[in-house]
Amino acid sequence: MQASRDITNLSKKAIFLLHRCALIDLNPDQDEVVKNKLAAREGYGKLREIQEKFAHLKPDLEGDKFWRYQRQVAPALQEYIEALSFAHYLDNGSLIQFDAVQATLQDQKGIQASSTSTFCSAPLTFSLST
């Protein structure tokens, strides 16, 4: 699936963006915590793009069709979670909890069907439950 490769690439770009933003030293007087929070905000913008890609995959991944594409979609989901985890760590200084990841993977109604999501109010389409 091309969309899965696109999501993987966007996730990797989000991770690199987070690294760049966290390491750049525009203002030497700026606190590291503030710098990390600003980097996380930049990353959340990129994560919204990824969520839009996931939203377009929803019809292809509902019900039993999920298992047909699971091998193509799993790497994209893993990269997304890595990017989300890194942004959350920079923003909060702690690791993201499973429930918080699940919350990003719901539709706008909060339904965790076998495949759904909303992070920053953009619908996605996966559930981490087995």
CORGI-V450639 format. One line per field, one symbol per residue. psi: psi as a letter, one per 30 degrees, with the letter a starting at -180 (. if undefined). A space follows every 10 residues. Layout:
BEGIN
psi->???
END
This chain:
BEGIN
psi->keeeeeeeee eeeeeeeeee effkiejffk keeeeeeeee eeeeeeeeee eeeeeffeef gkbffefege fefeeeeeee eeeeeeeeee efglkkleee eeffhllffg kiafjlljkh gkkahlkfk.
END
